[in-house]
Amino acid sequence: MRCSDAAGARFNVSDTTLWMIIGFGGQGLFSARFIVQWLASERVKRSVIPVAFWYLSLAGGLTLLAYAIHREDPVIIAGQSAGVFVYLRNLYLVHIGRRELQA
């Protein structure tokens, strides 16, 4: 894959490198959720799970799922697929709860 930077210089990124960047990016998103949860809990001095936790879980999970599919890794595919359903369900429950509060 050919890419250009802002100065117009061209460089090649191999398919392997691109997928490695995607995999590490997904892992970074997935790991960031713990920092978000920790900071939110410290702010209120009790354990809480902010909505951002679920969005980061979903974004990281989907990115890692794409990486796992590319790698054809059934263990990671199974784990991330199950997680994505949990994250979507929790986001659904959050949004339903907000609608009920507004009603």
C-alpha positions in Angstrom: 0.0 0.0 0.0 1.4 3.4 -1.0 0.9 6.3 1.4 1.8 10.0 1.2 2.6 12.2 4.1 1.7 15.9 4.3 5.0 17.0 2.6 4.3 14.7 -0.4 7.0 12.2 0.4 5.9 8.7 -0.5 6.5 5.5 1.5 5.3 2.0 1.4 3.4 0.3 4.2 3.2 -3.5 3.9 0.0 -5.3 4.4 1.5 -6.9 7.5 2.6 -3.6 9.0 -0.9 -2.1 8.3 -2.6 -4.9 10.1 -0.1 -4.7 13.0 -1.0 -1.0 13.4 -4.7 -1.9 13.3 -4.2 -4.6 15.9 -2.3 -2.4 18.2 -4.8 0.4 17.7 -7.6 -1.9 18.7 -5.7 -3.0 21.7 -5.0 0.6 22.7 -8.7 1.5 22.4 -9.7 -1.6 24.4 -7.1 -0.8 27.1 -8.1 2.9 27.3 -11.5 1.8 28.7 -9.8 0.8 32.0 -8.2 4.2 32.4 -11.6 5.9 31.7 -13.3 3.7 34.2 -10.6 4.2 36.8 -10.6 8.0 36.4 -14.4 8.1 36.6 -14.4 6.0 39.8 -11.7 8.2 41.4 -13.7 11.3 40.6 -16.8 10.1 42.5 -14.9 8.0 45.0 -16.8 4.8 44.2 -16.8 2.2 41.5 -18.7 3.3 38.4 -18.7 2.3 34.7 -19.1 5.4 32.5 -20.8 5.2 29.1 -17.4 5.9 27.5 -16.2 2.5 28.8 -18.8 0.8 26.6 -18.0 2.8 23.6 -14.3 2.2 23.9 -15.0 -1.5 24.5 -17.1 -1.6 21.3 -14.6 0.3 19.2 -11.7 -1.8 20.5 -13.6 -5.0 20.3 -14.6 -4.4 16.7 -11.1 -3.4 15.7 -9.6 -6.5 17.3 -12.3 -8.6 15.7 -11.3 -7.2 12.3 -7.7 -8.0 13.1 -8.6 -11.5 14.2 -10.6 -12.2 11.1 -7.7 -11.0 9.0 -5.4 -13.3 10.9 -7.9 -16.2 10.8 -7.6 -16.7 14.5 -10.7 -18.6 15.7 -9.9 -18.1 19.4 -9.7 -14.3 19.2 -12.7 -14.2 16.8 -14.9 -16.1 19.3 -13.8 -14.0 22.2 -14.2 -10.7 20.5 -17.5 -11.6 18.9 -19.0 -12.5 22.2 -17.7 -9.3 23.7 -19.2 -7.1 21.0 -22.7 -8.4 21.8 -22.2 -7.6 25.5 -21.0 -4.1 24.7 -23.9 -3.5 22.3 -26.4 -4.8 24.8 -25.0 -2.5 27.6 -25.1 0.5 25.3 -28.7 -0.3 24.4 -29.6 -0.6 28.1 -27.9 2.8 28.8 -29.8 4.5 26.1 -33.1 2.9 27.1 -32.5 4.0 30.7 -31.9 7.6 29.5 -35.1 7.6 27.5 -37.1 6.3 30.6 -35.6 9.1 32.7 -36.6 11.7 30.2 -40.2 10.4 30.0 
